[in-house]
Amino acid sequence: MQFPPVEEQLAIIRRGVEKIVPEEELATKLQQSRDTGTPLRIKYGIDPTGIDVHLGHTVPLRKIRQFQELGHQAVIIIGNYTALVGDPSGRDAARTKRLTEEQVEANAQDYLEQVGKVVDLSRAEVHRNGDWFSKMSFAAVLNLCGKVTVAQLLTRDDFAKRYSEEKPIYMHECLYPVMQAWDSVEIKADIELGGTEQLYSFMLARDLQKDAGINQQIGIM
């Protein structure tokens, strides 16, 4: 496949973007993609914790549509297992109510219908992260947790704030960024899209990908 020139792609990708980390790797990835005719794998994860895709979601969804129009592969992660935990990003307290698997799946169907109004789902991969997390043994979970330190987790602003204020941080919440990062290993993401509050998880994904011996992703926020 013939992709547009790298500079043309960069101009489109950078439009409306707050931060690219590490930005110096993006041009190299795009050039390798163009040289080999191999689409980059563009990841966007969404947790079906409600029934509505809100305006905040449409920003990365429009960006992933731009990547599709440039010839790259959209990979949508429906976080049916991360939704059971609940994203702690920006929260100064733990969630008091957790969703059931049935509620999450019902929400996921609504989400996909709405996502399809922005992203061309006929040309996208759609995965539920329960496809791999539900098959993990406890030994595999322990092995994954052994790749991340508590000190690393406490560098997250939300956890650091709660820790300093002596508010509870539950073990299952600590698993959330690890799970999000592991999704990138499973689907071999080249680029992940999301808000700036996801930077920690994006960089953790790079560490886990390096450990797994695969190419590291770039975070676009």
C-alpha positions in Angstrom: 0.0 0.0 0.0 1.2 3.5 -0.8 0.9 5.9 2.1 1.0 9.7 1.8 4.5 11.4 2.3 5.6 11.4 6.0 5.5 15.2 6.3 1.9 15.2 5.0 0.9 12.6 7.5 2.6 14.4 10.4 0.8 17.6 9.6 -2.6 15.8 9.8 -1.6 13.8 12.9 -0.4 16.8 14.9 -3.5 18.8 14.2 -5.4 19.3 17.5 -2.9 17.2 19.5 -1.6 18.3 23.0 1.4 16.0 23.3 3.1 13.2 21.4 5.5 11.0 23.5 8.1 10.3 22.4 7.6 12.6 19.4 11.0 12.0 17.9 9.9 8.3 17.1 6.8 9.2 15.2 8.4 10.2 11.9 10.6 7.1 12.0 7.6 4.8 12.5 5.7 6.5 9.7 8.7 6.2 7.4 9.1 2.5 8.2 5.4 2.0 7.6 5.6 3.8 4.2 8.8 1.9 3.2 7.3 -1.5 3.9 3.7 -0.8 3.0 2.6 -1.9 6.5 -0.1 0.1 8.2 0.6 1.2 11.8 -1.7 -0.2 14.4 -3.6 2.6 16.1 -5.1 1.7 19.5 -8.0 3.5 21.2 -9.5 1.9 24.4 -12.9 2.8 25.7 -14.5 1.4 28.9 -18.2 0.9 28.6 -19.0 2.2 32.1 -22.2 4.0 30.8 -24.5 4.0 27.8 -23.3 7.1 26.1 -20.1 8.0 24.2 -19.6 11.6 25.2 -18.0 14.6 23.4 -14.7 13.9 25.1 -14.5 10.5 23.3 -15.1 12.0 19.9 -11.7 13.8 20.0 -9.6 10.7 19.8 -12.3 8.9 17.7 -12.0 11.6 15.0 -8.2 11.3 15.2 -8.4 7.5 14.7 -10.6 8.2 11.7 -7.9 10.4 10.3 -5.4 7.6 10.7 -7.8 5.3 8.9 -8.0 7.8 6.0 -4.2 7.8 5.9 -4.2 4.1 5.4 -3.5 2.8 9.0 -5.2 0.1 11.0 -7.7 1.2 13.7 -7.8 -1.1 16.7 -10.7 -0.4 19.1 -10.4 -1.9 22.6 -13.7 -2.4 24.4 -12.5 -2.5 28.0 -15.1 -4.9 29.3 -12.6 -6.1 32.0 -11.0 -2.7 32.8 -14.6 -1.4 33.2 -15.1 -3.9 36.0 -12.3 -2.1 37.8 -13.1 1.5 36.8 -10.5 4.0 35.6 -9.0 5.8 38.6 -7.5 8.6 36.5 -8.3 12.0 38.0 -10.3 10.5 40.9 -9.5 11.4 44.4 -11.6 8.6 45.9 -12.3 4.9 45.0 -15.5 4.1 43.0 -18.1 2.9 45.5 -20.2 1.0 42.9 -18.9 -1.6 40.5 -20.7 -2.8 37.3 -21.6 -6.4 36.6 -20.3 -8.1 33.5 -23.9 -8.1 32.1 -24.2 -4.3 32.5 -20.8 -3.8 30.9 -21.7 -5.9 27.9 -25.0 -4.1 27.4 -23.2 -0.8 27.5 -20.6 -2.1 25.1 -23.2 -2.7 22.4 -24.5 0.9 22.8 -20.9 2.2 22.6 -20.1 0.4 19.4 -23.2 1.7 17.7 -22.1 5.2 18.6 -18.4 4.8 17.8 -19.4 3.5 14.4 -20.8 7.0 13.6 -17.2 8.3 13.7 -14.9 5.4 13.0 -15.3 3.1 10.0 -15.8 -0.1 11.9 -15.9 -2.2 8.7 -12.2 -1.4 8.4 -11.4 -1.6 12.1 -10.4 -4.3 14.5 -12.6 -4.5 17.6 -11.4 -6.4 20.6 -12.8 -6.9 24.2 -9.9 -7.1 26.6 -11.8 -9.8 28.5 -10.8 -12.0 25.6 -7.3 -12.3 27.2 -7.8 -11.3 30.8 -10.6 -13.9 31.3 -8.1 -16.6 30.3 -5.3 -15.5 32.6 -4.4 -17.8 35.4 -3.7 -16.4 38.8 0.0 -17.3 38.2 -0.1 -15.2 35.0 -1.6 -12.2 36.9 1.1 -12.5 39.5 3.8 -12.6 36.7 2.3 -9.4 35.1 2.1 -7.6 38.5 5.8 -8.5 39.0 6.7 -6.2 36.2 5.4 -3.1 37.9 6.6 -1.6 41.2 4.4 0.1 43.8 6.7 3.2 43.6 5.9 3.4 39.9 2.2 3.3 40.6 2.5 6.0 43.2 4.0 8.4 40.6 0.4 8.7 39.2 -1.1 12.0 40.3 -4.3 10.5 41.5 -2.7 7.7 43.6 0.0 10.1 44.9 -2.7 12.6 46.0 -4.8 9.9 47.8 -1.7 8.4 49.4 -0.6 11.8 50.8 -4.2 12.4 52.1 -4.3 8.9 53.6 -7.3 8.0 51.4 -7.8 4.4 50.4 -6.1 3.0 47.3 -7.5 -0.5 46.6 -5.5 -3.3 45.0 -7.9 -3.7 42.1 -7.5 0.0 41.2 -3.7 -0.5 41.0 -4.3 -3.2 38.4 -6.2 -0.7 36.0 -3.1 1.0 34.4 -1.3 -2.4 34.2 -4.3 -3.9 32.4 -4.6 -0.9 30.0 -0.9 -1.2 29.3 -1.1 -5.0 28.7 -3.8 -4.4 26.1 -1.1 -2.7 24.0 1.1 -5.8 24.2 -1.8 -8.1 23.2 -2.7 -6.1 20.1 0.9 -4.9 19.3 -0.1 -1.2 19.3 2.2 1.2 17.4 0.3 4.3 18.6 -2.2 4.8 21.4 -4.7 7.6 21.5 -6.1 9.2 24.7 -6.1 12.1 27.1 -3.1 13.6 28.8 -4.1 11.9 32.0 -3.3 8.5 30.4 0.4 9.3 30.0 1.4 7.0 32.8 -0.4 4.0 31.2 1.0 4.8 27.8 4.5 4.8 29.1 4.0 1.7 31.1 2.8 0.0 27.9 6.1 0.9 26.3 7.9 -0.8 29.2 5.8 -4.0 28.9 6.2 -4.1 25.1 9.9 -3.8 25.4 9.9 -6.6 27.9 7.9 -8.7 25.5 10.3 -8.0 22.7 7.9 -6.1 20.4 8.0 -2.6 19.0 7.1 0.1 21.5 4.1 2.4 21.0 3.9 6.1 20.9 1.3 8.0 22.9 -0.7 10.7 21.2 -2.8 12.8 23.6 
